[in-house]
Amino acid sequence: MTSEPSLGISGTGALASYRFPFSAMACSCEILLFAASAEEAEAAAKSAIEEVQRIERKYSRYREDSILTSINRRAGHDTIAVDGETAALIEFAQTAYTQSAGAFDITSGALRRAWDFHHPTPRLPSAQLIQSLLPRVGWNKVDWQRPRLKLPHPECEIDLGGLGKEYAGDRAAVLLMHRGIRHGLINLGGDVRAFGGQPDGAPWRVAIAHPRRPDHLLASIALRDGALATSGDYERYFEIGGRRYNHLLDPSTGWPVEHLQAASVVAPMAIVAGSLATIAMLRGEAALPLLKSSAESYLLVDREGKVSGNLLR
């Protein structure tokens, strides 16, 4: 499933539309904004793109110089003091852990020792390997007293991949507004953060496609100020014996979840929309009370392809 902004927007009054495609966080990204001049648009977009790239560098688990790598290297040994930005993300993750009854767990990074969704020849890990890693998973085992963090075992890892992209979208929107941009949309691999609507008063239009039939649209969402995030079993996966294994892992079992094909959530901020969409994927129908109590709009596609949610209204 992908979420794409509507195209073909023309200039309005003294403002013209500008589009800036770029790549970050292993996906195709785009900034669409209205500005009074090309110079103003380029300067604003440059600062927003640099912010997305900064967050990617800082929180990538694949970079030797990232803060995440520094934290994981000290697992089982030393306490590490983290900066304010990282502490805020960890505390958001802790809240998501509590709200999801432990399903949203950033210590699930330890399970990547068993699962490789990038390998050219997919293979299932042994049940014994997964069982050996499960004791390394569990946010409740982590010593977190802001700003100090200690992971209890050398094989423990945290992974902020479930938050980083959406956080970057929110930060990019803030920087664009600080630069004087009043109408903009950031699309980071299908997760969208919009602000200001369009200058003529029309909303931004964002489409949600079916996860198994990308040419079939399930809904067209009107966004003025807010975000749409989608999580699904199609992002990173492989199939063996006709069964799909995706990258969303149940931290209690170590195996991929199979509740839903996809979940989309609209919320004021991308980080909120993204975490709720991920929680929905991890918990399936058990996430419905949380989605309903959050007062956010959502759309779910279950394992049989049935679509439900208040975004259909």
C-alpha positions as CSV (number, residue, x, y, z in Angstrom):
1,M,0.0,0.0,0.0
2,T,1.3,3.5,-0.8
3,S,0.0,6.9,0.0
4,E,0.6,9.4,-2.8
5,P,-0.3,13.1,-2.9
6,S,-2.5,14.3,-5.7
7,L,-0.5,15.9,-8.6
8,G,-0.9,18.7,-11.1
9,I,-1.3,21.6,-8.6
10,S,-0.8,25.0,-10.3
11,G,0.1,28.4,-9.0
12,T,-2.4,30.4,-7.0
13,G,-2.2,34.2,-6.7
14,A,1.4,35.3,-6.0
15,L,2.4,31.8,-5.0
16,A,3.5,29.0,-7.2
17,S,3.9,25.3,-6.5
18,Y,7.3,23.6,-6.3
19,R,8.2,19.9,-6.1
20,F,11.4,18.5,-4.7
21,P,12.0,14.7,-5.0
22,F,14.8,13.1,-3.0
23,S,15.7,9.7,-1.5
24,A,16.1,9.0,2.3
25,M,15.5,6.2,4.7
26,A,15.5,3.6,1.9
27,C,12.5,5.1,0.1
28,S,11.5,7.7,-2.4
29,C,10.5,11.0,-0.9
30,E,9.1,14.3,-2.0
31,I,8.4,17.8,-0.7
32,L,5.6,19.8,-2.3
33,L,5.2,23.4,-1.3
34,F,3.9,26.8,-2.4
35,A,6.3,29.8,-2.3
36,A,6.6,33.3,-3.8
37,S,9.8,32.5,-5.6
38,A,12.0,29.6,-6.7
39,E,14.8,30.9,-4.4
40,E,12.5,30.8,-1.4
41,A,11.2,27.4,-2.3
42,E,14.7,25.9,-2.8
43,A,16.1,27.3,0.4
44,A,13.2,26.0,2.5
45,A,13.2,22.6,0.8
46,K,17.0,22.3,1.3
47,S,16.7,22.8,5.0
48,A,13.8,20.3,5.3
49,I,15.7,17.6,3.3
50,E,18.8,18.2,5.3
51,E,16.8,17.7,8.5
52,V,15.4,14.4,7.2
53,Q,18.9,13.2,6.3
54,R,20.2,14.3,9.7
55,I,17.6,12.2,11.5
56,E,18.4,9.2,9.2
57,R,22.1,9.5,10.0
58,K,21.5,9.9,13.8
59,Y,19.1,7.0,14.2
60,S,20.1,4.5,11.5
61,R,21.0,1.1,12.9
62,Y,23.1,0.5,9.8
63,R,25.6,3.4,10.4
64,E,28.6,2.9,12.6
65,D,28.5,6.6,13.7
66,S,24.8,6.7,14.7
67,I,23.6,7.3,18.3
68,L,21.7,4.0,17.9
69,T,24.8,2.1,17.2
70,S,26.6,3.7,20.2
71,I,23.7,2.7,22.5
72,N,23.6,-0.9,21.2
73,R,27.4,-1.3,21.5
74,R,27.2,-0.6,25.2
75,A,24.4,-3.1,25.7
76,G,25.1,-5.3,28.8
77,H,28.0,-3.1,29.9
78,D,27.7,0.6,30.4
79,T,25.0,3.2,31.0
80,I,24.8,5.8,28.3
81,A,23.5,9.4,28.7
82,V,21.5,10.4,25.6
83,D,20.7,13.9,24.3
84,G,17.3,15.5,24.7
85,E,16.0,14.6,21.2
86,T,16.8,11.0,21.7
87,A,15.3,11.0,25.2
88,A,12.1,12.4,23.9
89,L,11.9,9.7,21.2
90,I,12.6,7.0,23.8
91,E,9.9,8.3,26.0
92,F,7.4,8.4,23.1
93,A,8.4,4.7,22.4
94,Q,7.8,3.9,26.1
95,T,4.3,5.4,25.9
96,A,3.6,3.3,22.8
97,Y,4.9,0.2,24.6
98,T,2.4,0.8,27.4
99,Q,-0.5,1.7,25.1
100,S,0.1,-1.4,23.0
101,A,0.3,-3.8,25.9
102,G,4.0,-4.4,25.0
103,A,3.5,-5.1,21.3
104,F,5.3,-1.9,20.2
105,D,8.7,-2.6,21.6
106,I,11.9,-0.9,20.4
107,T,14.0,-3.7,21.9
108,S,12.7,-6.1,19.2
109,G,15.9,-5.1,17.3
110,A,17.5,-8.2,18.8
111,L,15.3,-10.3,16.6
112,R,17.0,-9.1,13.4
113,R,19.7,-11.7,14.2
114,A,17.1,-14.3,13.2
115,W,15.3,-12.5,10.4
116,D,16.8,-11.1,7.2
117,F,14.3,-9.6,4.8
118,H,16.9,-8.3,2.4
119,H,18.6,-11.7,1.7
120,P,18.4,-12.7,-2.0
121,T,17.5,-16.3,-0.9
122,P,14.8,-16.1,1.8
123,R,15.1,-18.5,4.6
124,L,13.2,-19.2,7.8
125,P,15.1,-19.0,11.1
126,S,15.0,-22.0,13.4
127,A,12.5,-22.0,16.3
128,Q,15.5,-22.6,18.5
129,L,17.3,-19.4,17.4
130,I,14.2,-17.3,18.0
131,Q,13.7,-18.8,21.4
132,S,17.3,-18.0,22.3
133,L,16.7,-14.4,21.4
134,L,13.4,-13.8,23.2
135,P,15.0,-13.2,26.6
136,R,16.9,-10.3,25.0
137,V,13.6,-8.6,24.1
138,G,11.4,-6.6,26.4
139,W,11.4,-2.9,27.2
140,N,10.4,-3.7,30.8
141,K,13.9,-5.2,31.2
142,V,15.6,-1.9,30.2
143,D,17.0,0.5,32.8
144,W,15.7,3.9,31.6
145,Q,16.0,6.9,33.9
146,R,16.1,9.9,31.6
147,P,18.6,10.8,30.3
148,R,20.4,7.6,31.2
149,L,19.8,4.2,29.5
150,K,21.2,0.8,30.0
151,L,20.4,-2.3,28.1
152,P,20.6,-5.4,30.3
153,H,22.4,-7.9,28.0
154,P,25.1,-7.6,25.3
155,E,22.7,-9.1,22.7
156,C,20.0,-6.5,23.4
157,E,19.3,-3.9,20.7
158,I,17.0,-1.0,20.3
159,D,15.6,0.0,17.0
160,L,13.8,3.3,16.4
161,G,12.8,2.4,12.8
162,G,9.1,2.4,13.8
163,L,9.4,6.1,14.7
164,G,12.2,7.7,12.8
165,K,10.6,8.3,9.4
166,E,7.5,9.8,10.9
167,Y,9.4,12.0,13.3
168,A,11.5,13.2,10.3
169,G,8.3,14.2,8.5
170,D,7.1,16.2,11.5
171,R,10.4,17.9,11.8
172,A,10.6,18.7,8.1
173,A,7.1,20.4,8.4
174,V,8.3,22.5,11.3
175,L,11.4,23.7,9.5
176,L,9.4,24.6,6.4
177,M,7.0,26.7,8.5
178,H,9.9,28.4,10.3
179,R,11.2,29.3,6.8
180,G,7.9,31.1,6.1
181,I,6.2,28.3,4.0
182,R,2.5,28.3,4.8
183,H,1.3,25.5,2.5
184,G,3.3,22.3,2.2
185,L,3.3,18.5,2.1
186,I,6.0,16.1,2.9
187,N,5.8,12.5,1.6
188,L,8.4,10.1,3.0
189,G,7.8,6.8,1.3
190,G,4.0,7.0,1.6
191,D,3.8,8.5,5.1
192,V,2.5,12.1,4.6
193,R,2.6,15.2,6.7
194,A,0.7,18.2,5.4
195,F,0.1,21.7,6.7
196,G,-1.8,24.8,5.6
197,G,-3.9,23.1,2.9
198,Q,-3.5,24.7,-0.5
199,P,-3.6,28.5,-1.0
200,D,-7.0,28.5,-2.6
201,G,-8.5,26.8,0.5
202,A,-8.6,23.3,-1.0
203,P,-7.1,20.4,1.1
204,W,-4.3,18.2,0.0
205,R,-5.6,14.9,-1.4
206,V,-3.9,11.7,-0.4
207,A,-4.9,8.3,-1.8
208,I,-4.8,5.0,0.0
209,A,-4.3,2.0,-2.3
210,H,-5.2,-1.6,-1.6
211,P,-2.1,-3.5,-0.3
212,R,-2.5,-6.4,-2.7
213,R,-3.9,-4.4,-5.7
214,P,-2.0,-1.1,-5.8
215,D,-4.1,0.1,-8.8
216,H,-7.2,-0.1,-6.6
217,L,-7.8,2.9,-4.4
218,L,-9.6,2.4,-1.1
219,A,-10.0,6.0,-0.1
220,S,-9.0,9.6,-0.9
221,I,-8.2,11.5,2.2
222,A,-8.5,15.3,2.6
223,L,-5.6,16.8,4.6
224,R,-5.1,20.4,5.6
225,D,-3.1,20.1,8.8
226,G,-2.2,16.6,9.8
227,A,-0.6,13.3,8.8
228,L,-1.5,10.0,7.2
229,A,0.7,7.0,7.9
230,T,0.4,3.4,6.7
231,S,1.9,0.2,8.0
232,G,1.6,-3.0,6.1
233,D,2.9,-6.6,5.5
234,Y,4.1,-5.6,2.0
235,E,6.9,-3.2,3.0
236,R,9.6,-5.9,3.7
237,Y,8.6,-9.5,3.4
238,F,9.3,-12.8,1.7
239,E,7.1,-15.8,0.9
240,I,7.9,-19.5,1.4
241,G,5.4,-22.2,0.7
242,G,2.7,-19.7,-0.2
243,R,3.0,-18.0,3.2
244,R,4.0,-14.4,3.7
245,Y,6.5,-13.5,6.4
246,N,6.8,-9.7,7.0
247,H,9.1,-7.5,9.0
248,L,6.6,-6.7,11.7
249,L,7.5,-9.1,14.5
250,D,5.5,-10.0,17.6
251,P,8.0,-9.3,20.5
252,S,6.3,-12.0,22.6
253,T,6.9,-14.8,20.0
254,G,9.6,-13.5,17.7
255,W,7.5,-14.4,14.6
256,P,5.8,-12.1,12.1
257,V,2.3,-11.0,12.8
258,E,-0.5,-12.0,10.5
259,H,-3.5,-10.1,11.8
260,L,-3.8,-7.5,9.0
261,Q,-2.5,-6.7,5.5
262,A,-2.3,-3.0,6.2
263,A,-3.4,-0.2,8.6
264,S,-3.7,3.5,7.9
265,V,-4.2,6.2,10.5
266,V,-4.8,10.0,10.2
267,A,-3.6,12.1,13.2
268,P,-2.3,15.6,13.8
269,M,1.3,14.4,13.8
270,A,3.0,11.8,11.7
271,I,4.8,10.2,14.7
272,V,1.3,9.6,16.3
273,A,-0.2,8.3,13.0
274,G,2.7,6.0,12.4
275,S,2.9,4.5,15.9
276,L,-0.9,3.9,15.9
277,A,-0.7,2.2,12.4
278,T,2.1,0.0,13.6
279,I,0.3,-0.9,16.8
280,A,-2.7,-1.9,14.7
281,M,-0.6,-4.2,12.6
282,L,1.0,-5.7,15.7
283,R,-2.3,-6.3,17.6
284,G,-5.0,-6.6,15.0
285,E,-8.5,-6.4,16.4
286,A,-7.1,-6.0,19.9
287,A,-5.9,-2.5,18.8
288,L,-9.4,-1.3,18.1
289,P,-10.1,0.1,21.6
290,L,-6.9,2.1,21.4
291,L,-7.7,3.4,17.9
292,K,-11.3,4.3,18.9
293,S,-10.2,6.0,22.1
294,S,-7.5,8.0,20.3
295,A,-10.2,9.8,18.3
296,E,-8.1,9.4,15.2
297,S,-9.4,8.2,11.8
298,Y,-8.2,4.8,10.6
299,L,-8.6,2.2,7.8
300,L,-7.8,-1.5,8.2
301,V,-7.4,-4.3,5.7
302,D,-7.6,-7.7,7.4
303,R,-5.8,-10.9,6.3
304,E,-8.7,-11.8,4.0
305,G,-8.7,-8.4,2.3
306,K,-11.8,-7.0,4.1
307,V,-11.7,-3.3,4.6
308,S,-13.0,-1.5,7.6
309,G,-12.6,1.7,9.6
310,N,-14.0,5.2,9.9
311,L,-11.9,6.6,7.1
312,L,-14.4,5.0,4.7
313,R,-17.2,7.4,5.9
